[in-house]
Amino acid sequence: MKFFITMLLLIGTLMAKVPDVVPVSWLKAHYNDNSLVLIDVRDAKKFKKSHLERAYSVPVFEKLFHGDKLLLPPLSQLKKLFSQAGIDNNSKIVVYGGESPIWSARFYWISKLLGADNVGILQVSFGNWAKDELPITTKVYKPTYKDFAPKIDNSILKTKLDVLTSMKKAYIIDGRPYEFYVGKKSHAKRHGHIPTALNLPGSLTYDKNGSKSVVKDFDTLKKVYAKLPHDKPVILYCEDGADAAMNFLVLKKLGYDASVYDGSWLEWGNNEHLPVETKVNKP
């Protein structure tokens, strides 16, 4: 009997689904799982100063963006990155970051795009837990190399052409702060937003106190998006794809058919041939 109980517990551990938003208690309970892969998306200096044991450093702006338009890196680079991080089809991936969870969400969305589905972001920012609750170190961990085989899910990636032809067929969500949405500020040549776009800033998904942040629970987040109907697909964008990825995580969990326009405003706002507006749209 003990043997069967042990086997059931082992199978349960191997098949455990990583929550989309991972409580500290879940990570603590699964920390010794050999299939667990921890990804730290903070910059290299912060990682060097201290990080979670067994975490692999993936500085977000060095590894998860490409070029001055901050697009997705080439598939070959992402395949190499995931392989070096020790990720394969059996991996349970937990991503954590610093002041804002949007950078962890960038890795989350990329993982989903590449078919590494068993992934979640830590609910709190690094260090925002009780003392000694999770093991912290300065030692650099070298994961076992795995030959990661991407299985691309094109349904969650959109291009500017997809957006241009979907304005009446999908809800377009701008995840930037309101002042960017209405055209008071812009990091692109032009000001405003994509026509028909609604404004739901990624910052609505978490609470922030100084350098600490906590992702809101899904009951609260359901209220945040309550006015957004489920009757059409949702295309998400922001400045660079990170706030959009955070919105993606939440909307998928809430049952929406969501995808991310990777080019986001840095591509759209710098293209003179694409339409722009500044009026406030309502769902």
N, C-alpha and C positions, 0 to 999 in steps of 0.2 A: 504493500500500500504506500509506504514512504517513497519507494522508487517512483511510482506513478505520480504522486503528488509533486515530487522533485522535478520530474519530466514536464508536468503541466506548467509548473512555475517557470521552468527554463523556456518552454515554448512561448509562454506569455511574455517573457522578457524579450525574446527575439522578435516577436511580432508587435511589440508595443508601438503604438502610433504616437509620434511626437506632437504635442498640442501646437496649434498655429502660434499661440502666445504661451510661452512656457513659464509656469510659476517656478520660483526658486525651489519650492518643495519637490516638484517633479524632477528637476535637474539633480537635486541632492539625492533623491531616491534611486536615480539611474546612473549616477556618476561612474560607477565601476563597470558599467556595461561596455564590453569590448567593441561593440559596434557604434558607440557614441563618438561623434566627431564634433569638437568645439571650434567655432570660428570666431576670431576676434577681429572686428572690422575697424578698430581705432587706428590712429597713425602709429608708425613703427616706434616712435620715441615713447609714447605712452605704454605700448605693449612691452617694451624693454624694461620700463620702470617696474611694472607688475602686471600680471595677468593670471587667468585661471590655469591650473595645472592641466596639461595635455591640450591646451588651446593652440590653434595654428593661426599665425598672423596673416590677415588678408587686408592690408590698408585699403580702404574703400576707393580713394581717388587714384591710387597707383594700380590697383588690380581690377576694379569693377567698372571703370569708365575708360573710354578710348578717344583720344583726339580732343581738340578744343570745343567740339560740340557735345562732348561728354556722352557719346553713344556707347552701345555695347561693345566690348572687346571682341576681336575675331574668335570664332568658334575654336580654332586650334589653341589659342591662348587660354580660353576657359577650360577646355579639356585637360590641358596640362596643369592648370591651377587646381582643379578638382582632384586630379590624380595625385598630385604632390601633397594635397591636404589629407589624403587617405580615404577619399570618398568612393564608394561603389554602390551597387544597387541595394545592398543590405544596410547601408549606413543610416544612423539616426543623427540628424544634424541639428545642432542648437547654435544659433548665432547671437552674439551680444556685441554691444558697442558702448559709446560714451554718453554724451549729453542728450542725444536724440535717437529714438529707435528707427528713424527713417533709413539710416545707413544699413542697419541690420536687415530691414525690409528689402533693400536693394539686392542683397545676397539671397534672401528668401525668394524673391521673384525670379531671379536668374536661375536658382536651383529648380524651381518649378518649370521654368522654360526648358531646362536641359533634361528634365525627367527625373531629377533627384527629389522625389515627392515627399519623403519622410523628413520634413524640415520645419523648424519653428524658431521664432525669435524670443530671447529671454525677456520676460515682462518688465524687468527693471534694468537700469543702466549699470555699468560695471561698478562694483563696490557698494551698491545700494541694497545691502542685505545685512542681517545680523552678523556680528563679529564671529569669525571662524565657522560660519554656516557653510561656506564653500571654500575649497583650498586655493590659496593664492601663492604664486611663486614668481621668481625672476628667471628661472631656468628655462631654456629654450627646448621645446619638445619637437622631435623629428618624427612625424607619422610614417607608418609603413606605406610605401608607394602602392597605389592601386591603379589599375588600368581602367579609368572611368570611361564608360561608353555612353555618350549623350543620346537621348531620345527626345528630339525637339518637339515641343508642343506649340506649333505656330498659332494656335487659337488665342493665345494670351499675349501675342506680340503684334502691334499694329504699326504701319508706316503712315507717312503724311498723305499718301494716296488713299489709304483705307479711311483715314479721318475725313478727308475731303468728300468722299463718296458716301459717308455714313451720317452726315449731319441731321438728316430726317429719319434715319433708321436706328439711331442709337443715342443714348444720353452721353454727352461729352462732359467730363468733369475736370475742372481746373483745380489742382491741388495747391496752388500758390497762395500766399497771403492776400487778403482782400485788396490792398493798395496796388499790388501787381495786377490783379484781375481787372480792376477798373482803369488801369493805365497810368496811375500816378507814378509808378516805378517800373523799371524793366532792365534786365541785364542783356536784352537783345536790342537791335537797332530800332525796332518798332515797339509801341506800347499798346496794351489792351489784351484781348484774349481771342481764342478761336470762336467764330460765330456759333451761336446756340449754346455755348458752354455754360455750365452751372459752376458755382464756386463752393467747393468743400475742401478747405485747407487741410493738409495732412496733419497739421498741428492739433486738429480737433480730436485726434485719436489717442492722445496721451496727455498726462499732466506733467508739468515741469516745475522744478524748484531748484533754481541755481543750476548746478551741473548734474543734478539727478532728475531722472524721468521715470515714469511708470505708465505703461500702456493701460488704458481704461478697460474695464471688463466688458464683455460683449453685450450684456443687458443694457449697459449705458450707451454703448456704441450703436446699438439698434435704434435708440432714440435719436442719435445724431443724424442718422441716415433715413429716418422715418418718412420724410416727405419725398424720397426718391422711389418711384414705382419700380416694380419688377417686370414690367411689360416689354422692355426693350433691352438689348445689350448695353453695356456701359464701357466707354473708352476713357481711360485716365491719362492725364498728362500733368506736368508741373514745370519747373524750371529745367531740371536735369534728369528726372526719372525716379528720384528717391521718394519724395512725398507721394507720387503716383503709385509707387510700389507699396507704400504703407496703406494707402486707400485700397489697393488691390487685395492685400491680405485680409483686410476687414470685410470688404464687400463680398469676396469669395466665401468667407465664413458665414456671411449673412444670406447667402443663397443667390447672389447676383451673377449674371454672365459677364464677368469683368475681364478686361485686357488693358495693356499699357502701350501707349504711343511712346516709343523709346526716344524719338527725336525731341519730343516735348517742345517747350517754348524756345529753347536755344536754336532749334532748327526752324520752327515755324515763324518765329518773330524776326528772323534774319533773312527770310525769303520774301522778296518784294512781290512775288507773284501769288502769294497765298492771302486769302481774305482775313481781315482783323476787325473786331468791333470792341466797344467799351461799355455798352449798355449792360445793365444787370439783368440776367435771365433767371426765371423762376421755374421749378419743375412743374 
